[in-house]
Amino acid sequence: MKWLAPMFCLCALAACSGKPPAPESQPAAASTARVATPWDNMKKDEQRARDVQKAADQQAEKQRQAMEAAQQ
């Protein structure tokens, strides 16, 4: 507890030093950073399901074509 008072004084002195804060090196990157939402995983799952359905449809079409070719 004895270190609390000196630490507070140091923080107060640092805050009142009169120096302007350093500018951010990349403010544009911070503003364009994407925040994850609860729906991101759901959207990824939806896209994965669409991709699987597309692959299944392509495979079914190949099978249908092979069956038609075998009947002729």
N, C-alpha and C positions, 0 to 999 in steps of 0.2 A: 504494500500500500504506500510505502514511502516513495516509490518511484513514480507514482501517479501525478503528484504535483509538478515535479520537474518536467515530466513528459508533456503535461498540459501546457506549461510555459513555453516549451520548445515548439509545440504545434502552434500556439498563438503567435509567437515571434515569426515563425515561418509564414504564417498566413498574412502577417502585416509587413512583410519585407519590402513592399512597394514595387516589386518586380512584376511585370505583366506575365500572365500565364503563357507558357509555350504554346505556339499554334499546333494544331493537330497536323500530322504529316499527310494524312489521306482522309480528308473529311468526306469526299465523294464516296469512298469505299464504305464508310460507316453508314451513309444514308441509303446506299443501295443493298446493304446486307439483308438477306431474306431471313425472316424469322419463321421458324418451323411452327406449323399449326397442327391442331389435332386431326385435321382432315388430310394431311399430307400422306400418311400411311394408308388411309382408305383410298386415296386417289392412285397410289402406287399399286395397291391390290387390284383396283379396277382395271388399270392398264395391263397388269399381268394377266388378268382373266381375259381381256380382249385379245391379247397376244396368243394365249393358249387356244381360245376359240378359233382364231384365224388359222393357226397351225392345224387344228382338228378339221376345219372346213377344207383346207388344202389337201389334207390326207384323204378325206372322204371323196373329194373330186377325183383325185388320182385313182382311187379304188374303183369309182364308178366308171371312169374311162377305161380302166383295165378290164372290167367286167363286160363292157360294151364291145371292146375289141375282141375278147374271147368268144363272145356269142356270134360274131360275124364270121 
